[in-house]
Amino acid sequence: MAESTTNTNSKFESIRQWIVQHKLRTVGTLWASGVIGSLAYNWSQPGKASVKIIHARLHAQALTLAALAGAAVVEYYDHKAEKNADPHAKFLPLNTYSQKD
């Protein structure tokens, strides 16, 4: 039982790490799947095509806002835990540029 829980936790952790490293790809994929799913749902309902497209766009916007909020929460907790405080620090040396008096 403990081995199964550890395996599940490590799989969840690996998925979480991938999402943290690929936030924009995750949000874009979620948005695209939301648009496709909403279009598929709305197309099965009676009504005009223009209204169906507008409803699909509104659903996709709401889903995008939720995904961005989720990415912000993940980023906040990662920085709070200091696991990945500044992944770009090695590319931006701060002490190499000094101000002239």
Backbone hydrogen bonds, N-H to C=O, Kabsch-Sander energy under -0.5 kcal/mol:
donor,donor_aa,acceptor,acceptor_aa,energy
5,T,1,M,-1.8
6,T,2,A,-2.3
7,N,3,E,-2.4
8,T,4,S,-2.2
9,N,5,T,-2.5
10,S,6,T,-2.6
11,K,7,N,-2.0
12,F,8,T,-2.5
13,E,9,N,-2.7
14,S,10,S,-2.2
15,I,11,K,-2.1
16,R,12,F,-2.6
17,Q,13,E,-2.4
18,W,14,S,-2.0
19,I,15,I,-2.3
20,V,16,R,-2.5
21,Q,17,Q,-2.1
22,H,18,W,-1.6
23,K,20,V,-0.6
26,T,22,H,-2.2
27,V,23,K,-2.7
28,G,24,L,-2.7
29,T,25,R,-2.5
30,L,26,T,-2.4
31,W,27,V,-2.5
32,A,28,G,-2.7
33,S,29,T,-2.6
34,G,30,L,-2.0
35,V,31,W,-2.5
36,I,32,A,-2.5
37,G,33,S,-2.6
38,S,34,G,-2.6
39,L,35,V,-2.8
40,A,36,I,-2.5
41,Y,37,G,-2.4
42,N,38,S,-3.2
43,W,39,L,-2.5
44,S,40,A,-0.9
44,S,41,Y,-0.7
45,Q,42,N,-1.0
52,K,48,K,-1.8
53,I,49,A,-2.2
54,I,50,S,-2.1
55,H,51,V,-2.4
56,A,52,K,-2.2
57,R,53,I,-2.2
58,L,54,I,-2.2
59,H,55,H,-2.4
60,A,56,A,-2.3
61,Q,57,R,-2.3
62,A,58,L,-2.1
63,L,59,H,-2.3
64,T,60,A,-2.3
65,L,61,Q,-2.4
66,A,62,A,-2.0
67,A,63,L,-2.3
68,L,64,T,-2.7
69,A,65,L,-2.2
70,G,66,A,-2.2
71,A,67,A,-2.5
72,A,68,L,-2.2
73,V,69,A,-2.1
74,V,70,G,-2.3
75,E,71,A,-2.5
76,Y,72,A,-2.5
77,Y,73,V,-2.4
78,D,74,V,-2.1
79,H,75,E,-2.4
80,K,76,Y,-2.4
81,A,77,Y,-1.9
82,E,79,H,-0.6
83,K,78,D,-1.2
84,N,78,D,-0.8
89,A,86,D,-1.5
91,F,88,H,-1.3
92,L,88,H,-1.0
92,L,89,A,-0.5
97,Y,94,L,-0.5
98,S,96,T,-0.6
